[in-house]
Amino acid sequence: MGTGISERQKCHMTAADHRKRILQIGNWPPPVCSWTMSLVGLRKELEARGWDCQVMNLNENRKVRSPEYIDVQDAWDYLKKVTGLVARGYAVHVRVNGETRKGYVLALTALGLARLFGRPALLTYGGGHQQSFFPAPRKSFRFWAFWFLFRVPHKIYCNSNKVKQALLTTGIRPELVSPIPHFSTHYLQFTPAALPDEVEEFYRRHAGVFFSYVCFRKEFALEFLAKAIRQFRLSHPDIGFMMVGPWDREMPTMRAFLKTEKLDDAVCILGSVPHDTFLTLLSRSLAYIRTPMTDGTCSSVLESLELKVPVLAADNGARPDGTELWNEGDVESLLGLMNAAVEHHEEMVARIPDLEIEDNAKKLTDSIEATCMSSGGRKSGARPLSSQDSVLNVPAAADPQQKVEN
């Protein structure tokens, strides 16, 4: 059965210990996002320890064949390639969040195949503590869908204790879940990038520039952000706005949106950019405006704080210390912080604390090794589902609407 393993990847298939084989399923750049940054760092750490680490790419470029990853052409191709690799002895580590049905199905399929073939099954829940499909009311189909999913893997990773508390509302055992943020020391390693002439001209035309990472999706509250920009420009016409992040397929729609909102002169939109360019733009900004309510420990927020660039973020109850918070849907709340970022910039920067950045890629690799090299990950087969996590056993679940704390 074909696996789609490239010649470049085959050169890494030298692990003497057959337990040190793993299929990482997730986003590979381009475009760049927190998930791709995390996976790049994790693969580097695994391969440095002698692991055969194959990557199956689910990003926008997934159909493009590359020596760096295993491409995915369609659903059948995904099923065939995952099955082929698991049958050859590979553990599976797949990512999911609470925003897409397709991602749920892909994750459940891969984890199910790993368990069927007796291989270690690992899941990263990459969402925040409040997303579209999860957490969900106790009697809803969405609740039971995630209740089922969380009982398949041997280990679950998430990016904060607050997200862990949300996962535990399904009744899974606390020791099953390890909160390890995506953000790691390698995120801050960058070389300042040369910017296109039109971008430099945009900076020259403005006394200051706000930065925002956006995509053309509802969680980024683009209409709200456009309203805030329009009102702010009435009193600060010399301030510009830099937006990065939209995937290639979103760019025509994003440009049309900005034109409709009459913001095409106030906003420079770049789409997805390399990480060095991202941090270069961020470091030259007055402040970073973060609109989503559904993110967890957001890597770009931590990057901004570490660069001593103020972060003006929607208060979702999970922001790190040093973030300037505004209330969701409250334009005046955001405008007040934007004014302060311009008029009292030094004071706002002074409020940003020094961050303690951990090597979370190393921490995650340590946990993966411990899980896969334990009795549950031996070649003879992964441990069977116990009475505590069997999909046939329905434990008492906590109320998913209860307040969760860090």
QUISUL-V597792 format. One record per run of one state. SS is the DSSP state (alpha for helix, beta for strand, coil for the rest). FROM is the first residue (numbers start at 1). TO is the last residue. If there is no record, write none. Layout:
BEGIN
((SS	FROM	TO) (SS	FROM	TO))
END
This chain:
BEGIN
((coil	1	6) (alpha	7	10) (coil	11	20) (beta	21	26) (coil	27	33) (alpha	34	48) (coil	49	51) (beta	52	57) (coil	58	65) (beta	66	66) (coil	67	68) (beta	69	70) (coil	71	74) (alpha	75	87) (coil	88	90) (beta	91	96) (coil	97	100) (alpha	101	116) (coil	117	120) (beta	121	125) (coil	126	140) (alpha	141	149) (coil	150	154) (beta	155	158) (coil	159	160) (alpha	161	170) (coil	171	173) (alpha	174	176) (beta	177	179) (coil	180	184) (alpha	185	188) (coil	189	196) (alpha	197	205) (coil	206	207) (beta	208	213) (coil	214	217) (alpha	218	220) (coil	221	221) (alpha	222	235) (coil	236	238) (beta	239	244) (coil	245	247) (alpha	248	260) (coil	261	266) (beta	267	269) (coil	270	274) (alpha	275	283) (coil	284	286) (beta	287	290) (coil	291	298) (alpha	299	306) (coil	307	309) (beta	310	314) (coil	315	323) (beta	324	326) (coil	327	330) (alpha	331	343) (coil	344	344) (alpha	345	350) (coil	351	359) (alpha	360	373) (coil	374	374) (alpha	375	377) (coil	378	406))
END
